[in-house]
């Protein structure tokens, strides 16, 4: 999967952008506020139809503009393809693949596989669960289309149940019981997919962490689910009186999480900034490797300002890792041009450096592999 051409109109700070990228490492340098991250966000939107930060669509529209559009031209194992996305307030968002519109945006997810590391990922370690669930959801949905359907049904039924619970003593218990029965199947399907995902991710995650850190620290991830092996209907019944008092559903996979550990201790409390940064990068690289395995294609990898908290040794080991199989196209941002040039000096294959500024990208250097 290689993004050859990217075009945008009215995406955040960019009135207009037209760029071509190489098949290897594409480094975008420039000071904070130069628009580096916006370029990566364009690529993310074209793949997953959502903001990587979970922001609403209006935040992507350039101030004062009435409509935004994105266009990408890709090379894939199945041949060249195109993707386009438009958003207009009051009209909504639409996506086309090879100029054919989708009936549902969810049908596009997984067509253009992608893994990304952003600075806000640091909250994954400290978050109680919401971001970890989002991480699992977006990773799994790229290779398992049935998962997205089960997840949508689950979220719809939980929302319905919560709406009835808000009626308190006036809630129709028969209706709640009917919803409870419909929750079981999608909940079990989502739980099984998440559990399998975390187990499959564990080994490549540990290997990526060791390759970047150069240390023998034992790192781990584990899926945490309230369901366990219990009967979910019984759990819902036991919690019903409490749920009616608090007016929301307190048990279920919509409250699942993940446990992150370093040498047996929680990464949140024990890890240094360097360890936590390495942890998050390794987590996303493991996601990349799993997508590659499941889809038979090399996803695009986005790395936004991830080198600032890594010492030089870890940064060099990371770039050396990305220069090997099975990694493919990488889009990387960094503030310091000279430091970036030093770090990529030994990167094998195609590498290009662009400067961001004045709402434009200028190619500074290019080395063909």
N, C-alpha and C positions, 0 to 999 in steps of 0.2 A: 504494500500500500504506500504509494508515493504521491504527495500533493505537488503537482507541477506548477500550477497557476492559482493564484488567489486574487479575487477582486472584491472590493467592498464599496458601498456608497452609504454615507451617513451612519457609520458604526462608531459610536462614542466620539472620540476626538478626531476621527478621520473623515473629512468630507468625501474623500475618494482615495482609493488605494488600488494599485495593480502591481502584483509581484510574481516573480518566478523563483522557485526554490529548487535546490539540488537534491539528489537522492540520499545523501549522507547527512552530515552535520551542518545545520544552518544556525549560526549564532547571531543573535540580535543584541547589539550593545547600545548603551546610551544612559544618561542620567535618569533618576526617578522622575516620572511625569512625562517622559518622552514618547510614550505610547507603545512601549515594547509588549507589555502584557495584553494590550488590546488586540494585537496581531494574533497572539496565541488564542485569545478568547474567540476570535473569528473562526479559527480552525476547529475549536471545541464545539462551537455552535453548529457548524456544518455537519459534525458527526453525531452529536447527541441532542441537538435542538434545544438546549438549555444552557443557562449561564453556569460556569464551573463554580461560581460562588453562591449559587442558589438564588440569585437576584431576579426580580421580576423583569419581564421583557421590556417594559418602558425604559429601564435604566440603560439599555443598549442603544437607544436612539439618540443620535447627536442632538444637542440642545437646539431647538428652533426648527428641526427638520420634521417632515410629515411622514417619512417612510424610509426604511433601511432595506438594503439588499446585500446578500453575500453570494458569491459564486466560486466554486472550486473545480479544477480540472485534475483528475487523478489517473495514475497508472496502477492497474491491479493485475493479478495473475489471470483474471478473466478478460483482460483488455482494458482500454481507456474508458473512463466514465466521467460524468459531471454531476454536481449537486448544487442546488441553489436554494436559498432561503430568503423570504421576505417577511417583514413585520410592519404593520401599520395600525396605530391606535384606533380602536373602534371597529377594525376589520379583523385583526388577529394575525396569526402566523401561518405561513404555508411553506411546504418543502417540496421540491421536485428532485427526482433522480433520473438522469438522462432525459430531462425535460418532461417527465411524466409525474403528475401530482399524486400524492398519497391520500387515501381516504382517512387514515389515522397517522398522526405523527410518530406513534410508537413503532410503526412498521419500518421506519427508516433506521431505528437504532440497531446497530450491528452491521449495517451496510459498509460503513467506513470506520473500522475499529480503531480505537484510540485509547491511550493511557496518558495521564497527565500528573505532574507534581507542581503544586502551587504553594506559596507561602502560607496561605490560610489552612493548608493541610495540617499544620502544627496543632490545630484545634482537635484533630482526630484523636490525639493522645489524651487530651484533658476532657473531651466531650463525654457526657454520660451515655450517649447512645444514638442520638439523631443522626449525627454525621457518619457514624460507623454503619448505621443502617443504609444511609445514602450511598456510602462507598460500596457496600455489598450489592445494593440494588443496581447501580449503574454498571458495575463490573459483570454481574451475572446476566443482566438483560442484553448485553452485547453478544453473548453466545447462546443464550437460551430464550427463545422467543416465547415459549409457554410460560416462563417465569413472569414476564411482564404482564401477561393476561391474568395470571393468578394474583399478582401483586395489586393490579388495578381493581380486581373483584374484592380482594381483602380490604383495601382502603375504602372502597365504596360501602361495604357492609359495616365496617367499624364506624364510619361517619353516620350511617343510618342508625346504628345502635345508640351512638352518643346523642343523636337528636331525640330519640325516644327517652333516654335516661334523663335528659334535661327537663322532662315533664314531672320528674319526681314521683310523688305519690299518685299522680294522675296518669302515670305511664301504663300502657296496656301490656301486661305481662305476657299474654299470648303472642303478641307481635314480637316482643323481645326474644321469647323462646324460639320463634320461627327464624329470626335473624341468627341466633346462636347456632342453630342447626346448619345454616348456610355458611357459617364462618369456618367450620371444621375443615372442609376439603381444601380451600385455598390456603388456609393457615398451615396445614400439614405439608402442602406442596412447597410453600415458601420456606418453611423450616428445613425441609429435606435438602433443598437447593442451596441454602446458606450453609448448612452443616457440611455438605460435600465440597462447597467452594472453599471454606476455611481449611478443611483437611488437605485439599489439593494445593492450596497456596503455601502451606507450612514449609515444605522442603525448598522450593525455589526461593522463598523469602529468606530462609536462614542462609542459603548459599549466596544470595545477593548481598546480604548484610556482611557476611564474612569477607567477600571480595572487595567491598568498599572500605570497610573498617580496618582490614588487615589484622583483626584481633580474634581471640578465641571466645568472646562473649557468647553465651547461649541466649538466643532470642526466640520468642514464641508468640503465636497468636492462637486464640481459641474462641470458638463461637459460644455465646451465652444466650440461652433461650429459656423463657419461663415455662414453655410447654413440657420440655423433657420427654419422658415416656408416659406422662399422665394422660388421662382422658380429658380432652379439652372441654367437652360439654360439661363435665363434672366441675372443672375449674370455673367455668363461667357461671354455673349455678351457685357454687359456693360464694362467689364474689358478687352476686347480683344485688344483694341488699346493700353492700358497701358501695357498689357502683351507682346505685340509685341515690345514695346520700351525696357522693362526690360528683355525680352527674357526668361521668365518663367511664370508658372501659379500661379497667386497671390490669387485666391479664391478657396476654396474647403476644404473637410474634411482632406486632406493631411496637412492642417495647423491648425487642431484642437488642443485644449489643455484642461487642467483641472485647476480649481481654488481651492486652499487650504486655509482654514481660521481657525483661532483660536480666539474665542470670537469676531467674526465679522471682524477681521483684517486679512490681508494676512499673512500666516505663514512665508513667506519669510522675511517680514520686522519686524514682531512683536515677533516671537517665539524665545525663548532662545535655546541654544544648546540641553539642556535636553528635552525641549518641542518638538523641531524639530525631535530629535531622537525618542521620544515616538510616534510622529505623523507618522513617516515612518514605525516603527514596527507595529503600529496598522493598518496602511494601508495594509501591507502585510498579517497580520493575518486575516483581513477582506477578502482579496482575498482567503486565505486558506479556510475560512468558506464558502465562496460562491462556490468554487470548490467542497468542500465536499457536499454541498447541491445539486449542479447541477449534479454531477457525481455519488453520492451515495457511494463514497469511501473517505478514509482519505489520502490526499496528503502527500508526504514527505515534511518536513519543514527544510530549510537550514538557519542557522543564523550565519553570519560571523562577528566576532569581534564587536558585537552590545552592549556589556555590558560596554565598556570602558567609554562612556559618560553618562551612567545612574547612578544616585545615588543608594546606596545599597537598599533603599526601593523600587524603581522602578524595579530594577533587580530582587529582591525577588518576587515581585508581578507578574512579567512577567513569571518567572519559575513556580510559583504556578499556574498560568493560564494554562501553557502548560502541566501541570500534570493532567489536567481535560479533560473530554470529551468535544468536539469531537476530541481533538488533539491526534495524533498518534506518529509516529517515527520522532524524531528531531535530526539533526546533527548540533552541535554548536561548534564554535571555540572561544578560549580566550587565552590571553597571560599568565596569572598567574595561575599556578596549584593550589596553596594553596587557593586563592580566589575562584577558581572554585569549589573546594571541599567544601568550606563553603557554597556557594550559592546553591549547589545541595544536601546539607545534608538532607533536608526535602522533596526532590522531591519524589513523590510516584511512585511506579512501577519500571520497569527495567531501570537501569542507568549504564553507563559505561564511564570510562575516559581513553583516550589514550594520549600518549605523541608523538609529532611530532619532528623529528630530524634526520639528516643524511639520508634524503629521505626515511624514513620508519616511521611506526606507531607502537607503543608498548602499549599494554593494561596495564594500571596501576591498575585499580580496576573495579570490576563488582558487582552489587547488583541486584539480580533477584527479580522481582515484584511478 
